[in-house]
Amino acid sequence: MGYKIGILDQSPVIEGLSNHDILQRTVQLAQKAEKWGYERFWVSEHHNSQDVLGSAPEVLIPYLLAKTNTIRIGSGGVMLQHYSPYKVAEAFQVLATLEPGRVDLGVGKGPGGLPLSTRALQYGTVNTGGDFEERLTFLQQVLNDNILADHPLAGIQAIPKPPKQQELILLGASPNSARLAGKLGLTFSFARFFNSDDRSLIEAAKDYRENHKDGHFILAVSVIAAPTTEEAKQLAGIQQLVKIHLASGRVLTLQNEEAAEKFGKESGEEYEVKVHQANFIAGTPAEVKEELDRLHQQLNVDEFIIHTPVKDDKARIRSFELLSPLSLFKEKESITL
């Protein structure tokens, strides 16, 4: 059994380009990804960021669907804590009705930004949706039209009903998220680029399979490919993960130490910032494939989502082209495309 490959794009800010041009780069990359044989193209949700423009996947996704023909387009992901699960279901039901079989609804537990943006997102609203598991369960029930009879919202439906249901995917970076996905029978995507602790990854993969033997396990990884090993490693540089540990017990990953310090101050809690070295796969296409093969065999990975957070945009696009599934697997008949 083989594996598939997709792309996560966050619309990174590129010096010298306007916001319009940066978002158009995302559109162009999605079109190239389709041409190169990638399975999926996901866009992210980050709020009030100076580094990436991907703030509203629910708006960007329909635009990308209209500009492509066959590739799956989805959210990596919708930060469900901010929104009504019912409204999320309605929006993605519309998309799945317009483009059956091409829509992915990836949802995450994180805030997608600092406390200030969280307060702004929830300003003027009444959030009565319970904890994350309750919200996710309700979203799944609405999508599948199987809300329990004793639920306070029994009888509600998300209209329209698509001819082919979109895929609901839980995004996470912990064994707890893996167990929840398995419990609910969902596809699970582990964000290794958010959590480089291989013990957590191994435990998450094991727990997911134990709870959902026939489930679909996706691994999102940081990758850069170049013509030579030396160039790839130079482009990767020293990649770090910055984590903030709050007194309440929450642990979040931020883009840099400055953002982590800002998060801590805005949270109003005592906190500690820790910096860890990130797992970044860097090498020639053959070397990258060798590492993906190893992870596939070790963890029974069904699919990889490639994230390439390097500042050199031309090198980033070239990396995606070098890892084109149509060329990377052309000599491997066992690989499923």
N, C-alpha and C positions, 0 to 999 in steps of 0.2 A: 504494500500500500504506500502511495506517495503523499506528497503534501502540496499545497497551493501557497501562493504569495500575494499579498496585497500591500497597499501603501497607506500610511497615515501622513497627512499634510496639515500643518498648522498655519499656513499662510505667513511664514516668517517675514519680518520686516527686512527689507533689502535697502541698504544705503543708496541714495540717489534715485530711488523709484517712488512714485506717488502711491497712495493707498489703492487707487484704482488699478494701477499697473501691477501691484503686488497681488491683488485678488485675481486679476486676469492671468497671472503666472500659475495660480492654483488651477484655474480652468484649463490652461494649456497643458499642465502636468497631468490632469485627469484624462485628457484626450490622448496624450502620449502613453499613459499607463494602459489605456484600452488597446492601443496599437501594439504595445509591447507584450500583451498577454497577461497582465496582472488580473487577479480575481476580483479584488475590491479596491475601492478608493474611499478612505474615511477622512472626514474633517472634524476638527476638535472644537471645544468650547472653552475659551479663556477670556476672562473679563478684565477690563481696565488694564490691559497689558501694553507695555511699550515695545515688546519683542515680537509678538505675533498678532495677527489681525483676525484670527478665527474665533469670533465671539458668538456667532449665531448659526450653528449648523442647520437648524430647521429652515433657515432662509437660503443658505448657500447650497444645500443639497438639491432642492428643486431646480436651481439654476444649472448645476452640474449635470443633473439628469437630462435637462433639455439640450445640453451641449455635447452629450455623448449618446451612444447607441446601445451598447451591450454590457459594459462593465457595471458591477454592483457599486452603488453609491450609498454611503451611510455615515452615521454619526459616531465619532470616537471620542467622547460621546455626549449625549444630553445629560446634564447634571440634574438628576431628578429631584433633588431636595428643594429646588427653587420653583418647581412647576406643578401644576395640577396633572396627575397621571392621566386623567380623562382627556384633557386638552392635548397632551402629547399623543395619546392614542388617536384622537381625531385627525391631527395633523398628518401623522404617518399613515393612517388609513387612506387619506386622500392621495398621498404620494404613491402608495402601493396600488391604488386603483388606477392611477394614471400610468404607472410603469410597473406592471406586475412582474415579480421575480427579480427586481433590480434594487430593492430598497432594504437597507439594514438599519435597524433601530438599536444602536448601542447606547446603553445607559450606565452612568457612573454614580458613585456615592459622594465623591469629593465636591468641593465648592466651585472649582474652576477659577478661583481668584482669591483675593484677600478679604478679610472681614468687611471692609468698606463696601466692596462690590456686592457681597452677600446681602448686606443691609439694603443696598440700593435695589437689588433684584426683588427683595421681599417688601420693599417700602409700599405702604398703602394696601397691602394684601392681608388676608387672614389665612394662615397656613394651618389647616386642621387635618393634614394627611397622615399623621402618625410617624413612626420611625421608617427607616429606609426599606426594611424588609416588607413592612405593611404596604408601603407605596408601590414597591416593585410587584408585589403579589397582586395588588389591585390593577395595576397596569396590564399585567399578563391576563388577568381575568376579563378585563374589558376587551382586549385584543381578541381573545378567544371566545368572547360572548358566553362566558360560563360563570358569571357572578353568582355566588351562593344566594339562596332564597332569603336567608336571614340577614344578609348584608344591608346596611342602611340605605345603600343606593341600588338595591336589587331592581332589575328591570331596565336600567340605563344601558344604552347601546352607543357605540362609536360608529357613526355613519360617515361615509359609505362603507360597504363591505367589499374589500378587494377580491378579485378572482383568485389571487394567490397571496396568502398572508406574508407580510414582511417578516424578516428574521429578527427576533428579540435576543439581544446579546448583552450579557452582564460583563462590564469591564471592571477589573479589580487588580489588586497587587498583593493579595494575602490569601492564606489558606481559608480564612473565614468566608471570603467572597467566593472562593472555589466551592466550598461546601454549600453555600446558599444557591449558587447556580445549579449544582447537582441536585439539590433538594427540589428545586422548581423545574428541573428538566430543561434548563436553558443552555444555549451555547455560552462558553466562558472564554474571555480573553484576558490573559495575565500580562500586565504591563511590566515587563522586565526592565524597560528603560526608566521606570519609576522605582523599582525595587530590585537592586542587584544582589540581594541575598539569595544565593543559590539554594540554601536550605529551605527558605520559604517557597521558592519555585518548585522544588522537588516535592515538598509536602502538599502544595496546592494541586499539582498534577495528580498525585496519588489520591488525595481526598476527592477530587472531581470525578475520577474514574470509579472510585468506590461508590459514589453516590449517583452516578449517571454513566453506566458502563458504555452505552452507545452514544454518548454525548460528543459534541464537536469542541475540541480544545485548540484555541488559538494562542499563539505566543507573540507578543509585540516586542520587538527588539530594536536596539540602536545599531545601525549598520552603515558603513561607508566602504564602497568598493572603488578601486583605482587601478590603472594599468600595472602599477608595481606595488609591492608590499610597503616599501618605504614611503611612497607618496600617500598611500591610504592612512598609514599611522601618523604621518605629519598632519594630514587633514583632520584626523580625529583629535589630535592633541591630547591634553590631559582632561578627560571628561569626569565631572564630579556630580554627585547627587547631594543636594542640600536638604536636610530634613529638620523640621522643627518639632520638638517634643513639648506639648503643652501640659500644664499641671493637671488638666482634666483627664489626661490619658490619651488624647488624640495625637496622632503622628501624621504630619503632612509633608509632602515633597514639594519644594519650591524650585524655581529656576536658578536662583543664585542666593548668596548670603544676604545681600541687601534686601531682597524680597522677603526672605525668612525673618529678618529682624523687623521689617515693617509689619509683617503678619503678626509677630509676637506682640508688638506694641499695640496694634489695633484690636487684638483679641482681648486685652484687659487681664490676661492670665500670666502667671509666671511661666517661663519657657526656657528651653535650651536648644541651641542650634548645633547640629552635628553635620560634618562634611564627610562623605564617603566616596570612594572611587567607584565609578560606574563601569558596568560591563558593556563594552563597546566592541562590536565585531568589525574589525578593520583589516582589509587585505585585498588581494586580487579577487576577481569573480570566482575562480576555482577555490581559493582559500575560504571565502565567505560561504560558498556552497558546502564545503567540507564541514564547516562548523554547524550550518543549518542541518545537514544530514545527521550529525552527531546528536544534536538536540532532539531531532525528530525521532531517532532511534531510542535515545535514553528516556524521553518523556512521553513518547507516543503523541507527538504534536501533529495535528491535522493540517494546520495552516500557520503561516507566519505573516505578521503585519510589520513592514519595515518602516522605521522612523529614522530619519537622517538629519540630526540637529547640528549641522556644520554651517559656518558663516559664509563659506564660498558657494554661492548659489549655482554657478556653472558646474562646479565639481559635484554638487548635490544632485543636479539633474543628470549629469553624466553617470553617476553611481547607479541611479535607477535604470538607466539604459543598459549599463553593463550587466546588471542583474536581471535583465528582461527574461521572464520565464520562457519565452519562445526560443531564446538562444541558450539560456543556462541549462535547460533540460533537454535539448534537442537530441542528445545522444543517450538519454536515459528513458527508455520506453516504459520503465516501471513507475515513473513519475506521472501523476495525474494532473492534467491541465484543465 
